[in-house]
Amino acid sequence: MSNEFQNQYAPDYVSPPGETLQEILEERGMSQAELAERTGRPKKTINEIINGKTAITPETALQLEKVLGVSASFWNNRERRYREA
């Protein structure tokens, strides 16, 4: 087996993107309600994303990028990989 494959991180599980979103909010001391207000999304939608009940849409990914500074492509890829798994 080559070193290229040995050094790649390949977890055998996938967590919902909402877990990452919750971690970022906690790191920044931001509430779900504040994120909802700043993104223009309903509080219920933010809560459902965090709880893995609602997908992050491309439009929401753009708004998360504007508010949190985490690229929309990160959120879109995170969502896609979660749904594929």
C-alpha positions in Angstrom: 0.0 0.0 0.0 1.4 3.4 -1.0 2.0 6.3 1.5 -0.5 8.3 -0.5 -3.4 6.2 0.7 -2.0 5.7 4.2 -2.1 9.5 4.9 -5.6 10.2 3.7 -8.3 10.6 6.3 -11.3 8.4 5.4 -13.7 8.0 8.3 -16.1 5.1 8.2 -19.0 7.3 9.4 -20.7 10.5 8.2 -22.2 13.1 10.5 -24.9 15.5 9.6 -23.7 18.9 8.5 -25.8 20.4 11.2 -23.3 19.0 13.8 -20.6 21.1 12.2 -22.8 24.1 12.1 -23.6 23.7 15.8 -19.9 23.4 16.6 -19.2 26.6 14.7 -22.0 28.5 16.5 -20.7 27.3 19.9 -17.1 28.4 19.0 -18.4 31.9 18.1 -20.9 32.2 20.9 -23.7 32.6 18.5 -27.2 31.3 19.1 -29.4 29.6 16.6 -31.8 32.6 16.9 -29.0 35.0 16.0 -27.9 32.9 13.1 -31.5 32.8 11.8 -31.8 36.5 12.1 -28.5 37.2 10.4 -29.2 34.7 7.5 -32.9 35.7 7.1 -33.9 32.0 7.7 -36.6 31.0 10.1 -35.4 29.8 13.5 -37.2 26.5 12.8 -35.2 25.9 9.7 -31.9 26.6 11.4 -32.9 24.2 14.2 -33.9 21.5 11.8 -30.6 21.8 9.9 -28.7 21.4 13.2 -30.8 18.4 14.1 -30.4 16.8 10.7 -34.0 17.0 9.8 -33.6 19.5 6.9 -31.0 19.7 4.2 -28.8 22.8 3.7 -29.9 24.2 0.3 -27.5 26.0 -2.0 -29.2 29.3 -1.1 -28.8 28.6 2.7 -25.1 27.7 2.0 -24.6 31.1 0.5 -26.1 32.8 3.5 -24.1 30.7 5.9 -21.0 31.8 3.9 -21.9 35.5 4.3 -22.6 35.2 8.0 -20.0 32.7 9.2 -17.2 33.1 6.6 -17.3 29.3 5.8 -17.5 28.8 2.0 -20.8 27.8 0.4 -18.9 25.0 -1.4 -18.0 23.6 2.0 -21.6 23.4 3.1 -22.8 22.1 -0.2 -20.2 19.4 -0.3 -20.8 18.5 3.4 -24.5 18.2 2.6 -24.0 16.1 -0.5 -21.6 13.7 1.1 -24.0 13.2 4.0 -27.0 12.6 1.8 -25.0 10.2 -0.4 -23.9 8.1 2.6 
